[in-house]
Amino acid sequence: METLYFFSMLTIAIIISRTPLRYPFQWMETFFHEFSHGLACILTFGRIHRITLEFNGAGCCSTYGGWRIPILLAGYTGAVTWGAVIYLAGWSLSVSEDIFLLQLLMSVLTVSTIFWVRNLKTLFIIAIMILVFWLPTLLPNTSIPAYAIEFYGIYVVQSAITAPLALIDGKHVGDGADLADITLIFPEGIWIALWFIYALATTFWLWQITIPASERLTEYIHWLPLL
């Protein structure tokens, strides 16, 4: 039953990603991508100048200082990780904790707006995301907040699976191209593949950890432990 639930949620997210209803959730993935760039910059002693979001799901985090390699790595990796953490929170927390998490996410968006948003378009997009996070809190005595959190999380994860593939355009522009130029270790395609594999592995891990231990494939794959 848990496997059916997980893949039903994932399927719904994929279907919605093909409709106009995708935009608020696509903006979430973009925000967590850009916020992760910014957080990596802060953690490596840089600072964020501004975060910009576009209606089409594009975004930009302008930073000063910091260590470029972890900053560049953090975008796609961070979006997947945020999505996974949010999904697991919805799966494991109590109703009151779900409400607190939604309020915390709204607070993150609000603080980011105060410090790093500099245009009306981004302000409008973030306001819509805050509204989407706020609506489930109107039903605190139901399972709606948990379902909503799980959906937000799995949508961000599935969106982040395909997001790095957009870099395969022959233009040598984006995080993968910048990493290739800075590190001189791997070409852009390898970085794209690593992000893609990480997203797929995270999706597999989410599925496995949210089903009974007796049903996990890792019962037979002893070299792939789960926490």
Secondary structure, DSSP 4 states (H G I P E B T S, - for coil): -HHHHHHHHHHHHHHHTTSGGGHHHHHHHHHHHHHHHHHHHHHTT-EEEEEEE-TTS-EEEEEESS-HHHHHHHHHHHHHHHHHHHHHHHHHS-HHHHHHHHHHHHHHHHHHHHHH--SHHHHHHHHHHHHHHHGGGG-TTSSHHHHHHHHHHHHHHHHHHHGGGGG-SSS--SHHHHHHHHH-SS-HHHHHHHHHHHHHHHHHHHHHHTS-GGG-GGGS-TTS---
